[in-house]
Amino acid sequence: MLSDQEIRETKEQLTAFVIGEREANYRAVLSTWALPLEERIAKGWAIKDLRVEEIAITPKGRGDLITLSCPEDQSRFREGDAVKLTDGDPRDLTTTLAEGRIFSSEDGHIIISAKKHHLQIGID
């Protein structure tokens, strides 16, 4: 059985580890976002020329399902991945059009589930 002191120390170590991992992941994302768009596309971390085809409001305030056409999707993104749609540098918060998760991706279409967005149908 662990003592109260050992439990506290273990909790502190685990907390420090989780925080360190979160910060490392955040730095990696910022490093990726700092790359030119064409390089991010080549590495599978961005998609260009998306077009909004449909916005469906989901019940119970769970956000909207946004259907995007993407004729040249060579990305690494998969169902459940967090994504950020921007109109420019993703590090610049003023360029954010939507943030959400990929609901599905197939046949040149990606469906994003987003609680907040600034998108309209037919907008590139």
C-alpha positions in Angstrom: 0.0 0.0 0.0 1.3 3.5 -0.9 1.6 6.2 1.7 -0.2 9.5 1.3 3.2 11.1 0.5 4.0 8.5 -2.2 0.5 9.1 -3.7 1.1 12.8 -3.8 4.6 12.4 -5.3 3.3 10.0 -8.0 0.4 12.4 -8.8 2.8 15.3 -9.1 5.1 13.3 -11.4 2.2 12.2 -13.6 0.8 15.7 -13.8 4.2 17.1 -14.8 4.5 14.4 -17.4 1.1 15.1 -18.9 1.8 18.9 -18.9 5.2 18.3 -20.6 3.6 16.1 -23.3 0.9 18.7 -24.0 3.4 21.4 -24.3 5.6 19.3 -26.6 2.6 18.5 -28.8 1.7 22.2 -28.9 5.2 23.2 -29.9 5.1 20.5 -32.7 1.8 21.9 -34.0 3.2 25.5 -34.0 6.4 24.2 -35.8 4.2 22.6 -38.5 2.1 25.6 -38.9 5.2 27.7 -39.4 6.0 25.8 -42.6 4.9 27.2 -46.0 1.6 25.9 -47.1 3.0 23.8 -50.0 5.4 22.0 -47.6 2.6 21.3 -45.2 0.5 19.9 -48.1 3.5 17.7 -49.2 3.9 16.3 -45.7 0.1 15.6 -45.4 -0.6 18.3 -42.8 -2.7 20.6 -44.9 -5.3 20.6 -47.7 -5.8 23.4 -50.1 -8.7 24.4 -52.4 -11.4 23.2 -50.0 -15.0 24.3 -50.9 -17.9 24.4 -48.5 -20.7 22.3 -50.1 -23.2 21.9 -47.2 -23.7 23.0 -43.6 -26.1 20.8 -41.6 -27.2 21.9 -38.1 -27.1 19.0 -35.7 -29.6 18.5 -32.9 -29.0 19.4 -29.3 -26.4 22.0 -30.0 -23.7 19.6 -30.9 -22.4 21.8 -33.6 -22.7 21.8 -37.4 -21.6 19.2 -39.8 -19.7 21.0 -42.6 -19.2 19.1 -45.9 -16.1 20.2 -47.8 -15.1 19.1 -51.2 -11.4 18.5 -51.6 -10.4 17.3 -55.0 -6.7 16.7 -54.1 -6.7 15.3 -50.5 -3.4 13.6 -49.8 -3.5 14.4 -46.2 -2.9 12.3 -43.1 -6.2 13.4 -41.5 -8.5 10.7 -40.3 -11.9 10.4 -38.6 -11.7 12.0 -35.1 -8.7 14.2 -35.8 -8.8 17.8 -34.6 -8.6 20.3 -37.5 -8.4 24.0 -38.0 -9.7 25.7 -41.2 -8.0 29.0 -42.0 -7.8 31.6 -44.6 -4.1 32.3 -44.2 -1.5 31.6 -41.6 -2.9 29.2 -39.0 -0.9 30.9 -36.3 -2.9 34.1 -36.8 -6.2 33.7 -34.9 -7.9 36.2 -37.2 -7.7 33.7 -40.1 -9.5 30.9 -38.3 -12.7 30.0 -40.1 -13.6 26.8 -38.1 -12.2 24.4 -35.6 -13.5 21.0 -35.1 -13.0 17.3 -35.7 -13.2 15.2 -38.8 -16.5 13.3 -38.8 -15.8 11.4 -42.0 -13.5 11.6 -45.1 -14.1 9.8 -48.4 -14.5 10.2 -52.1 -13.1 13.8 -52.3 -15.3 15.0 -49.4 -14.5 15.7 -45.8 -17.2 16.3 -43.2 -16.1 18.4 -40.2 -18.1 18.6 -36.9 -17.6 22.2 -35.6 -19.4 24.0 -32.8 -18.4 27.4 -34.1 -17.4 28.5 -37.5 -17.5 31.4 -40.0 -18.3 29.5 -43.2 -21.0 29.8 -45.8 -22.0 27.4 -48.6 -20.0 27.9 -51.8 -17.2 29.8 -50.1 -13.6 28.6 -50.8 
